Amino acid sequence: MTPSPSLRDRLRALPVFPGELPRFDTDAAPADPLGLLVEWLEFALEAGVAQPHAMSIATASCGGGPSNRILLLKDVDAGAVWFASLSTGPKGADLADNPRAALVLYWREQGRQVRITGAVERGPRDVSERDFLQRSPSARARAIAGRQSEPVEDFEAHLAPARELVAAHPEHVPDAWTAYRVIPDSVEFWQAERERDQVRLRYLRVRGEWDKQLLWP
């Protein structure tokens, strides 16, 4: 009897990037990495990539304890990448102690990823309020109902008053809801390619200017 393949062998046998992959002309890359990030996002949106705004964010406590999770990219402007969360949750506690984060966007269909590290600061209150009010009523109620990531015994008992609050005061925004800006000091663009395996272009902020570097795979 032929032995069954191990999990390792089965994982090794999986295709990594089926289909055509876009080319990455690093010589044509713009001077500003956030401009290139917007180009890649637009390309992913037009190509129908599933959840192109899904983004991992890694934070660390003041003691160095790391934490990582997936959330949604909310915007990219001339100076920052945006996300939103409750400041009273684990992310908010980490960022209050250690206001830096590492982000990763990954588009499997196109063999692309973008890595971003930088300082994190709170955005203007009106941006936080606008972001919260764009959420569905049920999502707003869940954000209001309890403390993020804490144990809960009776979910509905906590959620019912929050639903009533949202229905009675549809413009209510909890003080803890925060739009955060990640101000990059390093942005790396990674592109899988058939011929060269992968192409990596890193932007580093040096004395206020962006320096571009090609990296070994």
TIRO-2110 file (N, C-alpha, C; in Angstrom, 1 decimal):
// TIRO-2110
0.8, -1.2, 0.0, N, 1, A
0.0, 0.0, 0.0, CA, 1, A
0.9, 1.3, 0.0, C, 1, A
0.6, 2.1, -0.9, N, 2, A
1.3, 3.4, -1.0, CA, 2, A
1.0, 4.3, 0.2, C, 2, A
1.9, 4.7, 1.0, N, 3, A
1.6, 5.6, 2.1, CA, 3, A
1.0, 6.9, 1.7, C, 3, A
0.1, 7.3, 2.6, N, 4, A
-0.6, 8.6, 2.3, CA, 4, A
0.4, 9.8, 2.4, C, 4, A
0.3, 10.7, 1.5, N, 5, A
1.3, 11.9, 1.6, CA, 5, A
1.1, 12.6, 2.9, C, 5, A
2.2, 13.1, 3.4, N, 6, A
2.1, 13.9, 4.7, CA, 6, A
1.5, 15.2, 4.4, C, 6, A
1.1, 15.9, 5.5, N, 7, A
0.6, 17.2, 5.3, CA, 7, A
1.6, 18.2, 4.7, C, 7, A
2.9, 18.0, 5.1, N, 8, A
3.9, 18.8, 4.5, CA, 8, A
4.0, 18.6, 3.0, C, 8, A
3.9, 17.3, 2.5, N, 9, A
4.0, 17.0, 1.1, CA, 9, A
2.8, 17.6, 0.4, C, 9, A
1.6, 17.5, 1.0, N, 10, A
0.4, 18.0, 0.3, CA, 10, A
0.5, 19.6, 0.2, C, 10, A
1.0, 20.2, 1.2, N, 11, A
1.2, 21.6, 1.2, CA, 11, A
2.2, 22.0, 0.1, C, 11, A
3.3, 21.3, 0.0, N, 12, A
4.3, 21.6, -1.0, CA, 12, A
3.8, 21.4, -2.4, C, 12, A
2.8, 20.5, -2.6, N, 13, A
2.3, 20.2, -3.9, CA, 13, A
1.3, 21.3, -4.4, C, 13, A
0.8, 22.1, -3.6, N, 14, A
-0.2, 23.1, -4.0, CA, 14, A
0.4, 24.1, -5.0, C, 14, A
-0.4, 24.5, -6.0, N, 15, A
0.0, 25.5, -6.9, CA, 15, A
0.0, 26.9, -6.1, C, 15, A
1.0, 27.7, -6.4, N, 16, A
1.1, 28.9, -5.6, CA, 16, A
0.4, 30.1, -6.3, C, 16, A
0.8, 30.3, -7.6, N, 17, A
0.2, 31.4, -8.3, CA, 17, A
-0.3, 30.9, -9.7, C, 17, A
-1.5, 30.3, -9.8, N, 18, A
-2.0, 29.9, -11.1, CA, 18, A
-2.4, 31.1, -11.9, C, 18, A
-2.3, 30.9, -13.3, N, 19, A
-2.7, 32.0, -14.2, CA, 19, A
-1.6, 33.0, -14.5, C, 19, A
-2.0, 34.0, -15.2, N, 20, A
-1.1, 35.0, -15.6, CA, 20, A
-0.8, 36.0, -14.4, C, 20, A
0.4, 36.5, -14.4, N, 21, A
0.8, 37.4, -13.4, CA, 21, A
1.2, 38.7, -14.0, C, 21, A
0.8, 39.9, -13.4, N, 22, A
1.2, 41.2, -14.0, CA, 22, A
2.7, 41.4, -13.9, C, 22, A
3.3, 42.2, -14.7, N, 23, A
4.7, 42.5, -14.7, CA, 23, A
4.9, 43.7, -13.8, C, 23, A
6.0, 43.8, -13.2, N, 24, A
6.3, 45.0, -12.3, CA, 24, A
7.6, 45.6, -12.9, C, 24, A
7.4, 46.8, -13.5, N, 25, A
8.5, 47.5, -14.1, CA, 25, A
9.0, 48.5, -13.0, C, 25, A
10.0, 48.1, -12.3, N, 26, A
10.5, 48.9, -11.2, CA, 26, A
11.1, 50.2, -11.7, C, 26, A
11.6, 50.2, -12.9, N, 27, A
12.2, 51.4, -13.5, CA, 27, A
11.2, 52.5, -13.6, C, 27, A
9.9, 52.1, -13.8, N, 28, A
8.8, 53.1, -14.0, CA, 28, A
8.1, 53.4, -12.7, C, 28, A
8.6, 52.9, -11.6, N, 29, A
7.9, 53.1, -10.3, CA, 29, A
8.0, 54.6, -9.9, C, 29, A
7.0, 55.2, -9.4, N, 30, A
7.0, 56.6, -9.1, CA, 30, A
7.9, 56.9, -7.9, C, 30, A
8.2, 58.1, -7.6, N, 31, A
9.0, 58.5, -6.5, CA, 31, A
8.4, 58.3, -5.1, C, 31, A
7.0, 58.3, -5.1, N, 32, A
6.3, 58.2, -3.9, CA, 32, A
5.7, 56.8, -3.8, C, 32, A
5.9, 56.1, -2.7, N, 33, A
5.4, 54.7, -2.6, CA, 33, A
3.9, 54.7, -2.5, C, 33, A
3.3, 55.7, -1.8, N, 34, A
1.8, 55.7, -1.7, CA, 34, A
1.1, 55.9, -3.0, C, 34, A
1.8, 56.6, -3.9, N, 35, A
1.2, 56.7, -5.3, CA, 35, A
1.2, 55.3, -6.0, C, 35, A
2.3, 54.6, -5.8, N, 36, A
2.3, 53.2, -6.4, CA, 36, A
1.3, 52.3, -5.7, C, 36, A
1.2, 52.5, -4.4, N, 37, A
0.1, 51.7, -3.7, CA, 37, A
-1.2, 51.9, -4.2, C, 37, A
-1.6, 53.2, -4.5, N, 38, A
-2.9, 53.5, -5.1, CA, 38, A
-3.0, 52.8, -6.5, C, 38, A
-1.9, 52.9, -7.3, N, 39, A
-1.9, 52.2, -8.6, CA, 39, A
-2.2, 50.7, -8.4, C, 39, A
-1.6, 50.1, -7.5, N, 40, A
-1.8, 48.6, -7.3, CA, 40, A
-3.2, 48.3, -6.8, C, 40, A
-3.7, 49.2, -5.9, N, 41, A
-5.1, 49.0, -5.5, CA, 41, A
-6.1, 49.1, -6.6, C, 41, A
-5.9, 50.2, -7.4, N, 42, A
-6.8, 50.4, -8.5, CA, 42, A
-6.8, 49.2, -9.5, C, 42, A
-5.6, 48.7, -9.7, N, 43, A
-5.4, 47.5, -10.6, CA, 43, A
-6.1, 46.3, -10.0, C, 43, A
-6.0, 46.1, -8.7, N, 44, A
-6.7, 45.0, -8.1, CA, 44, A
-8.2, 45.1, -8.1, C, 44, A
-8.7, 46.3, -7.9, N, 45, A
-10.1, 46.6, -7.9, CA, 45, A
-10.7, 46.3, -9.3, C, 45, A
-10.0, 46.8, -10.4, N, 46, A
-10.4, 46.6, -11.7, CA, 46, A
-10.4, 45.1, -12.1, C, 46, A
-9.4, 44.4, -11.6, N, 47, A
-9.3, 43.0, -11.9, CA, 47, A
-10.2, 42.1, -11.1, C, 47, A
-11.0, 42.6, -10.2, N, 48, A
-11.9, 41.8, -9.4, CA, 48, A
-11.3, 41.0, -8.3, C, 48, A
-10.1, 41.4, -7.8, N, 49, A
-9.5, 40.7, -6.7, CA, 49, A
-10.4, 40.6, -5.5, C, 49, A
-10.5, 39.5, -4.9, N, 50, A
-11.4, 39.3, -3.7, CA, 50, A
-10.8, 40.1, -2.6, C, 50, A
-11.6, 40.9, -2.0, N, 51, A
-11.2, 41.7, -0.8, CA, 51, A
-9.8, 42.4, -0.9, C, 51, A
-9.6, 43.2, -1.9, N, 52, A
-8.3, 43.8, -2.0, CA, 52, A
-8.0, 44.8, -0.9, C, 52, A
-9.0, 45.1, -0.1, N, 53, A
-8.7, 46.0, 1.1, CA, 53, A
-8.5, 45.3, 2.4, C, 53, A
-8.5, 43.9, 2.3, N, 54, A
-8.2, 43.1, 3.5, CA, 54, A
-6.7, 43.3, 3.9, C, 54, A
-6.4, 43.6, 5.1, N, 55, A
-5.0, 44.0, 5.4, CA, 55, A
-4.7, 43.5, 6.8, C, 55, A
-3.5, 42.9, 7.0, N, 56, A
-3.1, 42.5, 8.3, CA, 56, A
-2.4, 43.7, 9.0, C, 56, A
-2.6, 43.8, 10.3, N, 57, A
-1.9, 44.8, 11.1, CA, 57, A
-1.3, 44.2, 12.3, C, 57, A
0.0, 44.3, 12.4, N, 58, A
0.7, 43.8, 13.6, CA, 58, A
1.1, 45.0, 14.5, C, 58, A
0.8, 44.8, 15.8, N, 59, A
1.2, 45.8, 16.8, CA, 59, A
2.0, 45.1, 17.9, C, 59, A
2.5, 45.8, 18.8, N, 60, A
3.2, 45.3, 19.9, CA, 60, A
3.0, 46.1, 21.2, C, 60, A
2.9, 45.5, 22.3, N, 61, A
2.8, 46.2, 23.6, CA, 61, A
4.1, 46.8, 24.0, C, 61, A
4.1, 47.6, 25.0, N, 62, A
5.3, 48.2, 25.5, CA, 62, A
6.3, 47.2, 26.0, C, 62, A
5.8, 46.0, 26.3, N, 63, A
6.7, 44.9, 26.7, CA, 63, A
7.2, 44.1, 25.6, C, 63, A
6.8, 44.4, 24.4, N, 64, A
7.3, 43.7, 23.2, CA, 64, A
6.4, 42.5, 22.8, C, 64, A
5.3, 42.3, 23.4, N, 65, A
4.4, 41.2, 23.0, CA, 65, A
3.7, 41.5, 21.7, C, 65, A
3.9, 40.7, 20.7, N, 66, A
3.3, 41.0, 19.4, CA, 66, A
1.9, 40.5, 19.3, C, 66, A
1.1, 41.1, 18.4, N, 67, A
-0.3, 40.7, 18.1, CA, 67, A
-0.5, 41.1, 16.6, C, 67, A
-1.3, 40.2, 16.0, N, 68, A
-1.6, 40.4, 14.5, CA, 68, A
-3.0, 40.0, 14.3, C, 68, A
-3.7, 40.7, 13.3, N, 69, A
-5.0, 40.5, 12.9, CA, 69, A
-5.3, 41.1, 11.5, C, 69, A
-6.4, 40.7, 10.9, N, 70, A
-6.8, 41.2, 9.6, CA, 70, A
-7.9, 42.2, 9.9, C, 70, A
-7.8, 43.4, 9.2, N, 71, A
-8.9, 44.3, 9.2, CA, 71, A
-8.9, 45.0, 7.8, C, 71, A
-9.7, 46.0, 7.7, N, 72, A
-9.9, 46.6, 6.3, CA, 72, A
-9.2, 48.0, 6.2, C, 72, A
-8.5, 48.1, 5.1, N, 73, A
-7.9, 49.4, 4.7, CA, 73, A
-9.0, 50.3, 4.4, C, 73, A
-9.0, 51.5, 5.0, N, 74, A
-10.0, 52.5, 4.8, CA, 74, A
-9.7, 53.6, 3.7, C, 74, A
-8.4, 53.9, 3.6, N, 75, A
-8.1, 55.0, 2.6, CA, 75, A
-6.6, 55.1, 2.5, C, 75, A
-6.2, 55.7, 1.4, N, 76, A
-4.8, 56.0, 1.2, CA, 76, A
-4.7, 57.5, 0.7, C, 76, A
-4.0, 58.3, 1.4, N, 77, A
-3.9, 59.7, 1.0, CA, 77, A
-2.4, 60.0, 0.7, C, 77, A
-2.1, 61.3, 0.6, N, 78, A
-0.7, 61.7, 0.2, CA, 78, A
0.3, 61.4, 1.3, C, 78, A
-0.2, 61.2, 2.5, N, 79, A
0.8, 61.0, 3.6, CA, 79, A
0.6, 59.8, 4.5, C, 79, A
-0.5, 59.0, 4.3, N, 80, A
-0.8, 58.0, 5.2, CA, 80, A
-1.7, 56.9, 4.7, C, 80, A
-1.7, 55.8, 5.4, N, 81, A
-2.6, 54.7, 5.1, CA, 81, A
-3.6, 54.6, 6.3, C, 81, A
-4.9, 54.5, 6.1, N, 82, A
-5.9, 54.6, 7.2, CA, 82, A
-6.5, 53.3, 7.5, C, 82, A
-6.8, 53.1, 8.8, N, 83, A
-7.7, 52.0, 9.3, CA, 83, A
-8.5, 52.6, 10.4, C, 83, A
-9.5, 51.9, 10.9, N, 84, A
-10.3, 52.3, 12.0, CA, 84, A
-10.6, 51.2, 13.0, C, 84, A
-10.7, 51.6, 14.3, N, 85, A
-10.9, 50.5, 15.3, CA, 85, A
-11.3, 51.2, 16.6, C, 85, A
-11.7, 50.5, 17.6, N, 86, A
-12.0, 51.0, 18.9, CA, 86, A
-10.6, 51.2, 19.6, C, 86, A
-10.4, 52.4, 20.2, N, 87, A
-9.2, 52.6, 20.9, CA, 87, A
-9.1, 51.9, 22.2, C, 87, A
-10.3, 51.3, 22.7, N, 88, A
-10.3, 50.6, 23.9, CA, 88, A
-10.0, 49.1, 23.8, C, 88, A
-9.9, 48.6, 22.5, N, 89, A
-9.6, 47.2, 22.3, CA, 89, A
-8.1, 46.9, 22.4, C, 89, A
-7.7, 45.7, 22.1, N, 90, A
-6.2, 45.3, 22.2, CA, 90, A
-5.4, 46.2, 21.2, C, 90, A
-5.8, 46.4, 20.0, N, 91, A
-5.0, 47.3, 19.1, CA, 91, A
-4.8, 48.6, 19.7, C, 91, A
-5.9, 49.2, 20.2, N, 92, A
-5.8, 50.6, 20.8, CA, 92, A
-4.8, 50.6, 22.0, C, 92, A
-4.9, 49.6, 22.8, N, 93, A
-4.0, 49.5, 24.0, CA, 93, A
-2.5, 49.4, 23.5, C, 93, A
-2.3, 48.5, 22.5, N, 94, A
-0.9, 48.4, 22.0, CA, 94, A
-0.4, 49.8, 21.4, C, 94, A
-1.3, 50.4, 20.6, N, 95, A
-0.9, 51.6, 20.0, CA, 95, A
-0.7, 52.8, 20.9, C, 95, A
-1.4, 52.8, 22.0, N, 96, A
-1.2, 53.8, 23.1, CA, 96, A
0.1, 53.6, 23.7, C, 96, A
0.6, 52.4, 23.9, N, 97, A
1.9, 52.1, 24.5, CA, 97, A
3.0, 52.2, 23.5, C, 97, A
2.8, 51.8, 22.3, N, 98, A
3.8, 51.7, 21.3, CA, 98, A
3.2, 52.1, 19.9, C, 98, A
3.2, 53.4, 19.6, N, 99, A
2.4, 53.8, 18.4, CA, 99, A
3.1, 53.6, 17.1, C, 99, A
3.4, 52.3, 16.8, N, 100, A
3.9, 51.9, 15.5, CA, 100, A
3.2, 50.6, 15.1, C, 100, A
3.1, 50.3, 13.8, N, 101, A
2.5, 49.2, 13.3, CA, 101, A
3.1, 48.7, 12.0, C, 101, A
2.9, 47.4, 11.7, N, 102, A
3.4, 46.8, 10.4, CA, 102, A
2.1, 46.3, 9.7, C, 102, A
2.0, 46.6, 8.5, N, 103, A
0.8, 46.2, 7.7, CA, 103, A
1.2, 45.4, 6.5, C, 103, A
0.3, 44.5, 6.1, N, 104, A
0.6, 43.7, 4.9, CA, 104, A
-0.8, 43.6, 4.1, C, 104, A
-0.7, 43.9, 2.8, N, 105, A
-1.8, 43.7, 1.9, CA, 105, A
-1.3, 42.6, 0.9, C, 105, A
-2.2, 41.6, 0.6, N, 106, A
-1.8, 40.4, -0.2, CA, 106, A
-2.9, 40.1, -1.2, C, 106, A
-2.5, 40.1, -2.5, N, 107, A
-3.4, 39.8, -3.5, CA, 107, A
-3.0, 38.5, -4.3, C, 107, A
-3.5, 37.4, -3.8, N, 108, A
-3.0, 36.1, -4.3, CA, 108, A
-3.2, 36.0, -5.8, C, 108, A
-4.4, 36.5, -6.3, N, 109, A
-4.7, 36.4, -7.7, CA, 109, A
-3.6, 37.1, -8.6, C, 109, A
-3.0, 38.0, -8.1, N, 110, A
-2.0, 38.8, -8.9, CA, 110, A
-0.5, 38.6, -8.4, C, 110, A
-0.4, 37.7, -7.4, N, 111, A
1.0, 37.4, -6.9, CA, 111, A
1.7, 38.6, -6.3, C, 111, A
0.9, 39.4, -5.6, N, 112, A
1.4, 40.7, -5.1, CA, 112, A
1.2, 40.9, -3.6, C, 112, A
2.2, 41.5, -3.0, N, 113, A
1.9, 41.9, -1.6, CA, 113, A
2.7, 43.2, -1.4, C, 113, A
2.2, 44.0, -0.4, N, 114, A
2.8, 45.3, 0.0, CA, 114, A
2.9, 45.2, 1.5, C, 114, A
4.1, 45.5, 1.9, N, 115, A
4.5, 45.6, 3.4, CA, 115, A
4.7, 47.1, 3.7, C, 115, A
4.1, 47.5, 4.8, N, 116, A
4.3, 48.9, 5.3, CA, 116, A
4.6, 48.9, 6.8, C, 116, A
5.6, 49.7, 7.2, N, 117, A
5.8, 49.9, 8.6, CA, 117, A
5.9, 51.4, 8.8, C, 117, A
5.4, 51.8, 10.0, N, 118, A
5.5, 53.3, 10.3, CA, 118, A
4.8, 53.6, 11.6, C, 118, A
4.9, 54.9, 11.9, N, 119, A
4.3, 55.5, 13.1, CA, 119, A
2.8, 55.6, 12.9, C, 119, A
2.0, 55.5, 14.0, N, 120, A
0.6, 55.5, 14.0, CA, 120, A
0.1, 56.7, 14.8, C, 120, A
-0.8, 57.4, 14.3, N, 121, A
-1.4, 58.5, 15.0, CA, 121, A
-2.9, 58.6, 14.8, C, 121, A
-3.7, 59.2, 15.7, N, 122, A
-5.1, 59.3, 15.5, CA, 122, A
-5.4, 60.4, 14.5, C, 122, A
-6.4, 60.1, 13.7, N, 123, A
-6.8, 61.1, 12.7, CA, 123, A
-7.8, 62.1, 13.3, C, 123, A
-8.3, 63.0, 12.6, N, 124, A
-9.2, 64.0, 13.1, CA, 124, A
-10.6, 63.3, 13.5, C, 124, A
-11.2, 63.9, 14.5, N, 125, A
-12.4, 63.3, 15.0, CA, 125, A
-13.5, 63.2, 14.0, C, 125, A
-13.6, 64.2, 13.1, N, 126, A
-14.7, 64.1, 12.1, CA, 126, A
-14.5, 63.0, 11.1, C, 126, A
-13.2, 62.5, 10.9, N, 127, A
-13.0, 61.4, 10.0, CA, 127, A
-13.5, 60.1, 10.7, C, 127, A
-13.2, 60.0, 12.0, N, 128, A
-13.6, 58.9, 12.8, CA, 128, A
-15.1, 58.8, 12.8, C, 128, A
-15.8, 59.9, 13.0, N, 129, A
-17.3, 59.9, 13.1, CA, 129, A
-17.9, 59.5, 11.7, C, 129, A
-17.3, 60.0, 10.6, N, 130, A
-17.8, 59.7, 9.3, CA, 130, A
-17.6, 58.2, 9.0, C, 130, A
-16.5, 57.7, 9.4, N, 131, A
-16.2, 56.2, 9.2, CA, 131, A
-17.2, 55.4, 9.9, C, 131, A
-17.5, 55.7, 11.2, N, 132, A
-18.4, 54.9, 12.0, CA, 132, A
-19.8, 54.9, 11.4, C, 132, A
-20.3, 56.1, 11.0, N, 133, A
-21.6, 56.2, 10.5, CA, 133, A
-21.8, 55.6, 9.2, C, 133, A
-20.7, 55.3, 8.5, N, 134, A
-20.8, 54.5, 7.2, CA, 134, A
-21.0, 53.0, 7.4, C, 134, A
-20.8, 52.6, 8.7, N, 135, A
-21.0, 51.2, 9.0, CA, 135, A
-22.5, 50.8, 9.1, C, 135, A
-22.8, 49.6, 8.9, N, 136, A
-24.2, 49.2, 9.0, CA, 136, A
-24.7, 49.3, 10.4, C, 136, A
-26.0, 49.5, 10.6, N, 137, A
-26.5, 49.6, 12.0, CA, 137, A
-26.1, 48.4, 12.9, C, 137, A
-26.1, 47.2, 12.3, N, 138, A
-25.7, 46.1, 13.2, CA, 138, A
-24.2, 46.1, 13.6, C, 138, A
-23.4, 46.6, 12.6, N, 139, A
-22.0, 46.7, 13.0, CA, 139, A
-21.8, 47.8, 14.0, C, 139, A
-22.5, 48.9, 13.9, N, 140, A
-22.4, 50.0, 14.9, CA, 140, A
-22.8, 49.5, 16.3, C, 140, A
-23.9, 48.7, 16.3, N, 141, A
-24.4, 48.2, 17.6, CA, 141, A
-23.4, 47.3, 18.2, C, 141, A
-22.7, 46.4, 17.4, N, 142, A
-21.7, 45.5, 18.0, CA, 142, A
-20.5, 46.3, 18.5, C, 142, A
-20.2, 47.4, 17.9, N, 143, A
-19.1, 48.2, 18.4, CA, 143, A
-19.4, 48.9, 19.7, C, 143, A
-20.7, 49.2, 19.8, N, 144, A
-21.1, 49.9, 21.0, CA, 144, A
-21.4, 49.0, 22.2, C, 144, A
-21.7, 47.7, 21.9, N, 145, A
-22.3, 46.8, 22.9, CA, 145, A
-21.3, 46.4, 24.0, C, 145, A
-20.1, 46.1, 23.7, N, 146, A
-19.2, 45.6, 24.7, CA, 146, A
-17.8, 46.0, 24.4, C, 146, A
-16.9, 45.5, 25.3, N, 147, A
-15.5, 45.8, 25.2, CA, 147, A
-14.9, 44.7, 24.3, C, 147, A
-14.2, 45.2, 23.2, N, 148, A
-13.6, 44.4, 22.2, CA, 148, A
-12.7, 43.3, 22.8, C, 148, A
-12.9, 42.0, 22.3, N, 149, A
-12.1, 40.9, 22.6, CA, 149, A
-12.2, 40.4, 24.1, C, 149, A
-13.1, 40.9, 24.8, N, 150, A
-13.4, 40.4, 26.2, CA, 150, A
-14.4, 39.3, 26.1, C, 150, A
-14.3, 38.3, 27.1, N, 151, A
-15.3, 37.3, 27.1, CA, 151, A
-16.8, 37.8, 27.3, C, 151, A
-17.7, 37.1, 26.7, N, 152, A
-19.1, 37.5, 26.9, CA, 152, A
-20.0, 36.2, 27.1, C, 152, A
-20.9, 36.3, 28.0, N, 153, A
-21.7, 35.1, 28.3, CA, 153, A
-23.0, 35.2, 27.6, C, 153, A
-23.6, 36.3, 27.5, N, 154, A
-24.9, 36.5, 26.9, CA, 154, A
-24.8, 37.6, 25.8, C, 154, A
-24.5, 37.2, 24.6, N, 155, A
-24.3, 38.2, 23.5, CA, 155, A
-25.5, 39.0, 23.3, C, 155, A
-26.7, 38.4, 23.2, N, 156, A
-27.9, 39.2, 22.9, CA, 156, A
-28.2, 40.2, 24.0, C, 156, A
-28.0, 39.8, 25.2, N, 157, A
-28.3, 40.7, 26.4, CA, 157, A
-27.5, 42.0, 26.3, C, 157, A
-26.2, 41.8, 25.8, N, 158, A
-25.4, 43.0, 25.6, CA, 158, A
-25.8, 43.8, 24.4, C, 158, A
-26.2, 43.1, 23.3, N, 159, A
-26.4, 43.7, 22.0, CA, 159, A
-27.8, 44.5, 22.0, C, 159, A
-28.8, 44.0, 22.7, N, 160, A
-30.1, 44.6, 22.6, CA, 160, A
-30.1, 46.1, 22.9, C, 160, A
-29.5, 46.5, 24.1, N, 161, A
-29.5, 47.9, 24.4, CA, 161, A
-28.8, 48.8, 23.3, C, 161, A
-27.7, 48.2, 22.8, N, 162, A
-26.9, 48.9, 21.7, CA, 162, A
-27.8, 49.1, 20.5, C, 162, A
-28.5, 48.1, 20.1, N, 163, A
-29.4, 48.2, 18.9, CA, 163, A
-30.5, 49.3, 19.2, C, 163, A
-31.0, 49.3, 20.4, N, 164, A
-32.0, 50.4, 20.7, CA, 164, A
-31.4, 51.8, 20.6, C, 164, A
-30.1, 51.9, 21.1, N, 165, A
-29.4, 53.2, 21.0, CA, 165, A
-29.2, 53.6, 19.6, C, 165, A
-28.8, 52.7, 18.7, N, 166, A
-28.6, 53.0, 17.3, CA, 166, A
-29.9, 53.4, 16.7, C, 166, A
-31.0, 52.7, 17.0, N, 167, A
-32.2, 53.0, 16.4, CA, 167, A
-32.7, 54.4, 16.8, C, 167, A
-32.5, 54.7, 18.1, N, 168, A
-33.1, 56.0, 18.7, CA, 168, A
-32.1, 57.2, 18.3, C, 168, A
-30.8, 56.9, 18.2, N, 169, A
-29.9, 58.0, 17.9, CA, 169, A
-28.9, 57.5, 16.8, C, 169, A
-29.4, 57.6, 15.6, N, 170, A
-28.6, 57.0, 14.5, CA, 170, A
-27.3, 57.8, 14.2, C, 170, A
-27.2, 59.0, 14.8, N, 171, A
-25.9, 59.7, 14.6, CA, 171, A
-24.9, 59.5, 15.7, C, 171, A
-25.3, 58.7, 16.6, N, 172, A
-24.4, 58.4, 17.8, CA, 172, A
-23.1, 57.8, 17.4, C, 172, A
-22.0, 58.3, 17.8, N, 173, A
-20.6, 57.7, 17.6, CA, 173, A
-19.9, 57.5, 18.9, C, 173, A
-19.5, 56.3, 19.3, N, 174, A
-18.8, 56.2, 20.6, CA, 174, A
-17.5, 56.9, 20.6, C, 174, A
-17.1, 57.4, 21.7, N, 175, A
-15.9, 58.2, 21.8, CA, 175, A
-14.6, 57.4, 21.4, C, 175, A
-14.7, 56.1, 21.7, N, 176, A
-13.6, 55.2, 21.4, CA, 176, A
-13.3, 54.9, 20.0, C, 176, A
-14.3, 55.1, 19.1, N, 177, A
-14.1, 54.8, 17.7, CA, 177, A
-13.1, 55.7, 17.1, C, 177, A
-12.1, 55.2, 16.5, N, 178, A
-10.9, 56.0, 16.1, CA, 178, A
-10.5, 55.7, 14.7, C, 178, A
-10.3, 56.7, 13.9, N, 179, A
-9.6, 56.5, 12.6, CA, 179, A
-8.1, 56.7, 12.8, C, 179, A
-7.3, 55.8, 12.5, N, 180, A
-5.9, 55.8, 12.7, CA, 180, A
-5.2, 56.0, 11.3, C, 180, A
-4.1, 56.8, 11.4, N, 181, A
-3.2, 57.0, 10.3, CA, 181, A
-1.9, 56.3, 10.5, C, 181, A
-1.5, 55.5, 9.5, N, 182, A
-0.1, 54.9, 9.6, CA, 182, A
0.7, 55.7, 8.6, C, 182, A
1.7, 56.4, 9.2, N, 183, A
2.6, 57.3, 8.4, CA, 183, A
3.9, 56.4, 8.1, C, 183, A
4.0, 56.0, 6.8, N, 184, A
5.1, 55.0, 6.5, CA, 184, A
6.5, 55.6, 6.6, C, 184, A
7.4, 54.7, 7.1, N, 185, A
8.8, 55.0, 6.9, CA, 185, A
9.5, 53.9, 6.1, C, 185, A
8.7, 52.8, 5.8, N, 186, A
9.2, 51.8, 4.9, CA, 186, A
8.0, 51.2, 4.2, C, 186, A
8.1, 51.0, 2.8, N, 187, A
7.1, 50.4, 2.0, CA, 187, A
7.7, 49.5, 1.0, C, 187, A
7.4, 48.2, 1.1, N, 188, A
8.0, 47.2, 0.1, CA, 188, A
6.9, 46.6, -0.8, C, 188, A
7.2, 46.6, -2.1, N, 189, A
6.3, 46.1, -3.1, CA, 189, A
6.9, 44.7, -3.6, C, 189, A
6.1, 43.7, -3.5, N, 190, A
6.6, 42.3, -3.8, CA, 190, A
5.7, 41.8, -5.0, C, 190, A
6.4, 41.3, -6.0, N, 191, A
5.7, 40.8, -7.2, CA, 191, A
6.2, 39.4, -7.6, C, 191, A
5.4, 38.4, -7.6, N, 192, A
5.8, 37.1, -8.1, CA, 192, A
6.0, 37.2, -9.6, C, 192, A
7.0, 36.5, -10.1, N, 193, A
7.2, 36.4, -11.6, CA, 193, A
7.7, 35.1, -11.9, C, 193, A
7.3, 34.6, -13.1, N, 194, A
7.7, 33.3, -13.6, CA, 194, A
9.2, 33.2, -13.8, C, 194, A
9.7, 34.2, -14.5, N, 195, A
11.1, 34.1, -14.9, CA, 195, A
12.1, 34.3, -13.8, C, 195, A
11.8, 35.3, -13.0, N, 196, A
12.8, 35.7, -11.9, CA, 196, A
12.3, 35.3, -10.5, C, 196, A
11.3, 34.5, -10.4, N, 197, A
10.7, 34.1, -9.1, CA, 197, A
10.0, 35.2, -8.4, C, 197, A
10.6, 36.3, -8.1, N, 198, A
10.0, 37.4, -7.4, CA, 198, A
10.8, 38.7, -7.6, C, 198, A
10.1, 39.8, -7.5, N, 199, A
10.7, 41.1, -7.6, CA, 199, A
10.3, 41.9, -6.4, C, 199, A
11.3, 42.5, -5.7, N, 200, A
11.1, 43.3, -4.5, CA, 200, A
11.6, 44.7, -4.6, C, 200, A
10.8, 45.7, -4.4, N, 201, A
11.2, 47.1, -4.4, CA, 201, A
10.8, 47.7, -3.1, C, 201, A
11.8, 48.2, -2.4, N, 202, A
11.6, 48.8, -1.1, CA, 202, A
11.8, 50.3, -1.1, C, 202, A
10.9, 51.1, -0.6, N, 203, A
11.1, 52.5, -0.4, CA, 203, A
11.4, 52.7, 1.1, C, 203, A
12.5, 53.5, 1.4, N, 204, A
12.8, 53.9, 2.8, CA, 204, A
12.9, 55.4, 2.9, C, 204, A
12.3, 55.9, 3.9, N, 205, A
12.3, 57.3, 4.1, CA, 205, A
13.6, 57.7, 4.8, C, 205, A
14.4, 58.5, 4.1, N, 206, A
15.7, 58.9, 4.6, CA, 206, A
15.8, 60.5, 4.6, C, 206, A
15.9, 61.0, 5.8, N, 207, A
15.9, 62.5, 6.0, CA, 207, A
14.8, 63.1, 5.2, C, 207, A
13.6, 62.6, 5.3, N, 208, A
12.4, 63.2, 4.8, CA, 208, A
12.1, 62.9, 3.3, C, 208, A
13.1, 62.1, 2.6, N, 209, A
12.9, 61.8, 1.2, CA, 209, A
12.8, 60.3, 1.1, C, 209, A
12.2, 59.8, 0.0, N, 210, A
12.1, 58.4, -0.3, CA, 210, A
13.3, 57.9, -1.1, C, 210, A
13.9, 56.8, -0.6, N, 211, A
15.0, 56.2, -1.3, CA, 211, A
14.5, 54.8, -1.8, C, 211, A
14.6, 54.5, -3.1, N, 212, A
14.2, 53.2, -3.6, CA, 212, A
15.3, 52.2, -3.7, C, 212, A
15.1, 51.0, -3.3, N, 213, A
16.1, 49.9, -3.4, CA, 213, A
15.5, 48.6, -3.9, C, 213, A
16.1, 48.0, -4.9, N, 214, A
15.8, 46.7, -5.3, CA, 214, A
16.4, 45.7, -4.3, C, 214, A
15.6, 44.7, -3.9, N, 215, A
16.1, 43.7, -2.9, CA, 215, A
16.2, 42.3, -3.5, C, 215, A
17.2, 41.5, -3.0, N, 216, A
17.3, 40.1, -3.4, CA, 216, A
16.0, 39.4, -2.9, C, 216, A
15.6, 38.4, -3.7, N, 217, A
14.4, 37.6, -3.3, CA, 217, A
14.6, 36.9, -2.0, C, 217, A
END
